[in-house]
């Protein structure tokens, strides 16, 4: 897979919900929304992988400052 050829989207908002059999992860960018559905095992593996990458990022680059994080910021990548 060539990551340089992938479409990249910077979401303005995201949300997660679940029911007994699946997790729904929704990303919104402008007027476009994309939903991903994961089974509970897949959701947990994704969560653990993301947490591991965040830990690696912070040990290499430094702590991520989430103060003042504003989900109302419009993505500069929107068409």
N, C-alpha and C positions, 0 to 999 in steps of 0.2 A: 504494500500500500504506500503510495507516494503522498505524504502529508502536504507537500507544497501544492498539490493539485486539489486538495479538499476545499470545499466551501467553508468559510469561517464566519461565524455569527457571534456577536457580543450581545448576549441577552440583556434586556432592560429589567426583566422580572423573571423569577422562577418560583415554582411551587411544587410541593410534593404531597400526595395524598395516597391512601391505601384502602384496600378492602381485605378480606381474609385470604385471597389468593394472589393478589398482585399489588405492586406499587406503581403509581403514575407520577412521572416527572415531567413537568411542563415548563418549557422555556418560551418566553415571549420577547420578540424584538420588533418594535414598531407595530404594524398591523399583522405580523406573521407570528404564528405559534406552532411549536413542534412538541408533540408529546411522545414520551418513551414509556413503555410498559415493561416492568421487570418482575419476574417471580420473586418471592421473598428471599430465596438463596442468592439470586443474581443481584438483588438490591443490597444485600449485606456484603457480598464480595466487592461490589462497586464502592460502597461506603468505606470499606477497609482499605481498598486500593487508593481512593482519594485521600483518606486520612494519612496513609503512608507517604504519598507524594507531597502533601502539605508539610508533613514533618521533615521530609528530605529538603524541600524548598527552603523552609525556615532555618534549617541547620546550615545550608549553603549560602543563602542570600540574606537571611535575617527575618525577624518576626514580621508577620503580616499585620498591618494596622487596620482594624475594622471599625475604628471610631469614625463616626461621620459617614459611614457607608450609606450612600443614597441610591436606592433602587429606582429613583425617578430620573436619574441621569440618562439621557438619550444616547444610544449607541452611535458612535461616530462611523460605524460600518453599515448603518442603514442606508438603503438606496434613496 
